[in-house]
């Protein structure tokens, strides 16, 4: 046999041996049974939908404290950051000039009162003289006019006393609302300007109980809410105080409850959002204006399909669930997710039929993938799983 023929026979032998060795492995793979999975139909339940928003707390009342009279600060009655009640004294402007004005007004009243009494006696004496024609009618009318002038001057003096007394009262600057003070902007001895013009800011107060939570909702949320209100499925927050739940930035549970208080009358054309506001009690004054939080707003009661959250798979930017058809072949169904419910059940907004056989166990097996044949075992998603 030639060398070329020998090599051909050798190569053929090697190939045949390789095929013989690989054949059992190939047959073993082909004969592997389909993986077993547990399937169940989605759980149909009526749920309460809560829509989540982020926002910040705001004071129900916020006031800049300004003096109504001008003068020098004589006393500061509070500690910076202190809580106060409505009517508590905050500052005292030097009262001496106002006390002097009160005394001057009181003296003027006495003077005007004496003038009234004098003119009244003049009229009383003149009246019989007119009857006896000893005094002319014109002179009598002059005396009556003098009495009227004296009475008017007395009334003006009494008004001046009330104004002076009011200025003296306003020399003590009091808290217009209950709440927490900021720091003082002026110190003892400083001159402050009062009145309605460019008056001096002394400090500021924010109320704490109750407190607002302000947030922005999207146009899509707004449209959904007004359509629900029109259908009667959910009242409008403009008409009723729909319930809300709130948690703070460092909290995992919805620790506080309140109700809707206000919805704005227009959307912001630039952001496409509308402002909403909730109100809640803050008896411990823990919540502070400006603090960040998250809010859940009652979105209505709905019939929903739920599946275990662990049955949902991420496929790049999509969320999918595996379903098994009548031919026992796995298929992927892209779904739109809703809220996670107690017990690890997830609301499926769209993409899944109520009679679908959803893979709820065995999904971690690499062999369970779209197009693969499986052996399904019937399971169930029971309401008890929801807690």
matplotlib code that plots the C-alpha trace (Angstrom):
import matplotlib.pyplot as plt

x = [0.0, 1.3, 2.0, -0.9, -3.4, -2.2, -2.8, -6.3, -7.2, -5.8, -7.8, -11.0, -10.4, -9.9, -13.1, -15.1, -13.8, -14.7, -18.2, -18.6, -17.5, -19.7, -22.8, -23.8, -23.4, -25.6, -28.2, -28.0, -28.7, -31.6, -33.1, -33.0, -36.5, -38.1, -37.6, -40.5, -42.1, -45.0, -47.7, -50.8, -53.3, -53.0, -54.8, -57.8, -58.6, -60.1, -57.3, -56.9, -54.5, -52.2, -50.3, -46.9, -45.6, -42.6, -42.9, -42.1, -43.8, -44.9, -46.3, -50.0, -49.2, -45.9, -45.6, -42.9, -43.1, -42.8, -43.5, -46.5, -44.7, -41.2, -38.8, -35.8, -36.0, -36.0, -36.5, -36.4, -38.7, -37.8, -35.0, -34.1, -36.0, -38.4, -42.0, -44.6, -48.4, -50.4, -50.3, -46.9, -44.8, -41.7, -40.3, -40.9, -40.3, -39.4, -42.9, -42.1, -42.9, -46.2, -47.1, -46.5, -48.8, -51.5, -51.3, -51.3, -54.4, -56.1, -55.3, -56.7, -59.9, -60.3, -59.7, -62.3, -64.8, -64.5, -65.1, -68.2, -69.6, -68.9, -70.6, -73.5, -74.1, -73.9, -76.6, -78.7, -78.5, -79.2, -82.4, -84.7, -83.1, -84.2, -87.7, -87.8, -86.2, -83.3, -80.9, -81.2, -81.8, -78.5, -76.5, -78.2, -77.4, -73.8, -73.7, -75.2, -72.6, -69.8, -71.3, -71.3, -67.7, -66.7, -68.4, -66.6, -63.3, -64.0, -64.7, -61.5, -59.6, -61.2, -60.1, -56.6, -56.5, -57.6, -54.9, -52.2, -53.4, -53.2, -49.6, -48.8, -50.3, -48.4, -45.1, -45.2, -44.8, -46.7, -46.8, -49.6, -49.8, -48.7, -45.6, -41.9, -39.8, -36.8, -33.8, -34.1, -33.1, -32.6, -31.1, -31.8, -31.1, -31.7, -34.0, -36.9, -39.4, -43.0, -46.1, -47.4, -44.4, -40.8, -41.1, -38.3, -38.5, -37.9, -38.2, -40.5, -42.9, -44.1, -47.0, -46.4, -49.7, -51.3, -48.9, -49.2, -47.5, -47.2, -46.4, -46.7, -48.7, -48.4, -51.0, -51.6, -52.4, -54.7, -56.6, -57.0, -58.4, -60.9, -62.1, -62.5, -64.5, -66.8, -67.4, -68.1, -65.3, -63.3, -64.3, -62.3, -59.8, -61.3, -64.6, -63.5, -60.4, -59.1, -56.9, -53.1, -50.2, -46.8, -43.3, -40.1, -36.8, -35.3, -38.5, -39.6, -43.1, -46.0, -45.9, -48.4, -51.8, -53.7, -56.1, -56.1, -56.8, -56.3, -55.7, -54.6, -56.8, -54.4, -51.4, -48.0, -47.5, -43.7, -43.6, -46.9, -47.7, -50.4, -49.9, -51.7, -51.7, -52.5, -52.9, -52.0, -51.7, -48.3, -49.0, -45.4, -44.2, -41.7, -42.4, -40.7, -41.5, -39.1, -38.6, -38.7, -41.1, -43.1, -46.9, -49.3, -52.7, -55.8, -56.3, -59.4, -60.5, -59.9, -60.1, -56.5, -54.4, -51.6, -48.6, -45.6, -43.0, -40.4, -42.1, -41.2, -38.0, -36.1, -35.3, -33.1, -35.6, -38.7, -40.4, -41.7, -43.4, -43.1, -46.3, -46.8, -49.1, -51.3, -48.3, -46.2, -43.9, -42.6, -43.4, -42.4, -45.1, -44.0, -46.1, -46.7, -46.2, -48.3, -47.7, -46.2, -48.8, -48.4, -47.0, -44.8, -47.6, -47.3, -50.1, -50.0, -51.5, -51.4, -49.9, -51.3, -54.6, -56.6, -56.4, -52.7, -50.6, -47.8, -44.6, -44.3, -41.7, -38.7, -38.0, -34.4, -33.6, -31.5, -33.4, -36.6, -36.6, -38.8, -39.3, -38.3, -40.6, -41.4, -43.4, -46.0, -47.3, -50.5, -50.0, -52.0, -51.5, -53.6, -54.9, -53.1, -49.8, -50.8, -50.4]
y = [0.0, 3.4, 6.1, 8.2, 5.3, 4.5, 8.1, 8.1, 4.9, 6.3, 9.5, 7.6, 5.4, 8.4, 10.1, 7.0, 6.6, 10.2, 9.7, 6.5, 8.3, 11.4, 9.5, 8.3, 11.8, 13.3, 10.6, 11.3, 15.0, 14.3, 11.9, 14.3, 14.8, 18.3, 20.3, 20.4, 23.7, 24.8, 26.8, 28.6, 31.1, 34.7, 35.5, 37.8, 40.2, 43.6, 45.8, 49.3, 51.2, 53.8, 56.2, 57.4, 60.9, 62.8, 66.2, 68.4, 69.6, 73.2, 75.2, 76.0, 79.5, 81.3, 84.9, 87.5, 89.4, 93.2, 96.0, 98.3, 101.2, 102.6, 102.9, 101.3, 97.6, 97.5, 93.8, 90.5, 87.9, 84.7, 82.3, 81.7, 78.7, 78.6, 77.3, 80.0, 80.3, 83.0, 86.2, 85.5, 88.6, 88.6, 92.1, 95.3, 98.6, 101.5, 102.3, 105.7, 107.9, 106.1, 106.4, 110.2, 110.3, 108.5, 111.0, 113.9, 112.5, 112.0, 115.6, 116.8, 114.9, 116.6, 120.0, 119.2, 117.9, 121.1, 123.1, 121.1, 121.7, 125.4, 125.7, 123.6, 126.0, 128.9, 127.4, 126.6, 130.2, 131.7, 129.7, 131.7, 135.0, 134.1, 133.5, 136.9, 138.5, 139.7, 137.7, 137.5, 134.2, 134.6, 134.9, 131.8, 129.8, 130.9, 129.4, 126.2, 126.0, 126.5, 123.6, 121.4, 122.3, 121.5, 118.2, 117.4, 118.4, 116.0, 113.2, 113.9, 113.9, 110.6, 109.1, 110.4, 108.6, 105.3, 105.7, 106.5, 103.5, 101.3, 102.4, 101.7, 98.2, 97.7, 98.6, 95.0, 92.8, 89.6, 86.3, 86.4, 82.6, 79.6, 77.8, 77.8, 81.0, 81.6, 83.5, 87.2, 89.7, 92.6, 93.1, 95.2, 98.9, 98.7, 101.2, 99.5, 101.0, 100.2, 100.8, 99.5, 100.6, 99.4, 98.0, 96.0, 92.2, 91.1, 87.3, 84.8, 82.1, 78.9, 76.9, 73.1, 71.4, 70.7, 70.7, 70.5, 68.1, 69.6, 67.5, 67.6, 65.1, 64.4, 65.2, 61.5, 61.1, 64.1, 62.8, 59.4, 60.9, 63.2, 60.3, 58.1, 60.9, 61.2, 57.5, 57.5, 55.1, 57.5, 61.0, 64.0, 65.3, 68.8, 67.6, 65.1, 64.6, 61.4, 59.5, 59.7, 57.8, 59.5, 58.3, 60.2, 59.9, 57.5, 55.4, 52.2, 52.1, 54.5, 55.9, 58.8, 59.4, 62.4, 63.6, 65.7, 69.3, 71.1, 70.6, 73.5, 75.1, 74.7, 72.6, 74.1, 74.4, 74.0, 70.9, 69.4, 68.9, 70.0, 70.9, 69.0, 69.4, 67.1, 68.0, 65.9, 66.2, 66.8, 66.8, 66.0, 68.7, 66.3, 67.2, 70.4, 72.6, 71.9, 68.2, 65.7, 62.8, 60.4, 60.2, 57.6, 58.9, 56.7, 55.8, 53.7, 50.1, 47.9, 44.3, 43.2, 40.2, 39.3, 37.0, 36.4, 39.0, 36.3, 35.0, 38.2, 38.3, 41.3, 41.2, 44.2, 47.1, 44.9, 42.9, 39.5, 36.4, 32.9, 31.1, 27.6, 26.8, 23.8, 22.3, 22.6, 25.1, 28.1, 31.6, 35.0, 37.6, 41.3, 42.8, 46.2, 46.1, 47.7, 48.0, 45.3, 44.0, 42.5, 39.0, 39.5, 39.6, 42.1, 43.7, 43.1, 46.1, 44.7, 42.0, 38.9, 37.0, 35.7, 32.1, 32.1, 29.4, 31.4, 29.7, 30.4, 27.9, 26.5, 29.7, 29.6, 26.5, 27.6, 25.1, 27.0, 29.6, 30.7, 27.9, 25.1, 22.2, 21.7, 19.4, 21.6, 20.8, 22.6, 25.0, 27.9, 31.5, 31.8, 34.9, 33.8, 34.5, 38.2, 38.1]
z = [0.0, -0.9, 1.8, 0.5, 0.8, 4.3, 5.5, 4.0, 5.8, 9.1, 8.8, 8.1, 11.2, 13.4, 12.2, 12.6, 16.2, 17.0, 15.7, 17.7, 20.9, 20.4, 19.4, 22.9, 24.4, 21.7, 22.3, 26.0, 25.5, 23.2, 25.6, 28.7, 30.0, 29.9, 33.1, 35.6, 36.4, 38.6, 36.8, 38.1, 36.8, 38.0, 41.1, 40.5, 43.4, 44.1, 45.3, 46.4, 44.2, 45.8, 43.5, 44.7, 44.5, 45.9, 47.5, 50.5, 53.7, 53.9, 56.7, 56.8, 58.0, 57.5, 58.8, 58.8, 62.1, 61.6, 64.1, 63.7, 65.4, 65.0, 67.9, 69.6, 70.7, 74.5, 75.2, 73.3, 75.0, 73.2, 72.5, 68.8, 67.4, 70.3, 70.0, 70.8, 71.2, 69.5, 71.5, 73.2, 73.5, 71.2, 71.3, 73.2, 71.6, 74.0, 75.3, 76.9, 73.8, 73.4, 77.1, 76.8, 73.8, 75.8, 78.6, 76.2, 74.6, 78.0, 78.9, 75.6, 76.3, 79.7, 78.0, 75.3, 77.9, 79.8, 76.7, 75.9, 79.4, 79.0, 75.7, 76.9, 79.8, 77.4, 75.3, 78.4, 79.7, 76.3, 75.5, 77.9, 76.7, 73.1, 74.3, 76.0, 72.9, 75.0, 72.8, 69.1, 67.3, 65.5, 68.7, 70.1, 66.9, 67.2, 70.8, 69.5, 66.8, 69.3, 71.3, 68.3, 67.5, 71.1, 70.9, 67.6, 69.2, 72.1, 69.7, 67.9, 71.2, 72.1, 68.7, 69.3, 72.7, 71.1, 68.4, 71.1, 73.2, 70.1, 69.4, 73.1, 72.7, 69.5, 71.2, 72.5, 69.4, 69.9, 68.0, 65.4, 65.2, 67.1, 65.8, 65.8, 65.6, 63.4, 64.8, 65.7, 63.0, 65.4, 68.8, 71.9, 71.2, 67.4, 65.7, 63.9, 61.4, 61.7, 59.7, 56.3, 54.3, 54.4, 57.9, 59.6, 59.6, 63.3, 62.8, 61.2, 62.4, 60.8, 62.1, 62.6, 63.4, 61.1, 58.2, 54.4, 52.0, 48.5, 45.4, 41.6, 39.6, 35.9, 33.3, 32.8, 36.5, 36.4, 33.4, 35.0, 38.2, 36.5, 34.3, 37.4, 39.1, 36.1, 36.1, 39.9, 40.6, 42.7, 44.1, 43.0, 45.5, 44.8, 46.3, 49.0, 51.0, 49.5, 51.9, 51.7, 53.3, 53.8, 54.7, 55.2, 53.4, 56.0, 56.4, 54.7, 56.0, 55.4, 58.9, 58.7, 57.2, 56.0, 53.4, 50.2, 50.9, 47.5, 43.8, 41.7, 39.0, 36.1, 34.9, 34.5, 30.7, 31.0, 33.2, 32.3, 36.0, 38.4, 42.0, 44.7, 48.5, 51.4, 55.1, 58.1, 61.8, 63.4, 67.1, 68.1, 65.7, 64.3, 60.7, 59.6, 56.6, 53.7, 54.7, 51.8, 51.8, 49.6, 49.4, 48.3, 47.2, 47.0, 43.4, 43.6, 44.0, 41.0, 39.8, 39.2, 38.3, 40.6, 40.3, 42.7, 42.2, 42.0, 38.8, 37.0, 34.9, 33.6, 29.9, 29.2, 29.6, 29.7, 32.4, 31.3, 32.8, 31.4, 30.4, 29.3, 26.4, 25.7, 23.8, 27.0, 25.3, 27.3, 25.9, 27.2, 27.9, 28.3, 31.1, 32.6, 36.4, 39.0, 42.8, 44.9, 47.3, 50.7, 50.6, 47.6, 45.0, 42.1, 40.2, 36.5, 34.7, 31.2, 29.0, 30.8, 30.3, 33.3, 32.0, 31.3, 33.0, 34.6, 35.6, 39.4, 40.3, 38.4, 36.6, 37.8, 35.7, 32.7, 30.6, 31.2, 28.4, 25.6, 23.1, 25.5, 26.3, 29.9, 32.2, 33.9, 37.4, 38.5, 41.4, 42.8, 43.9, 46.9, 48.7, 51.9, 50.2, 50.2, 54.0]

ax = plt.figure().add_subplot(projection="3d")
ax.plot(x, y, z, "-o")
ax.set_aspect("equal")
plt.show()
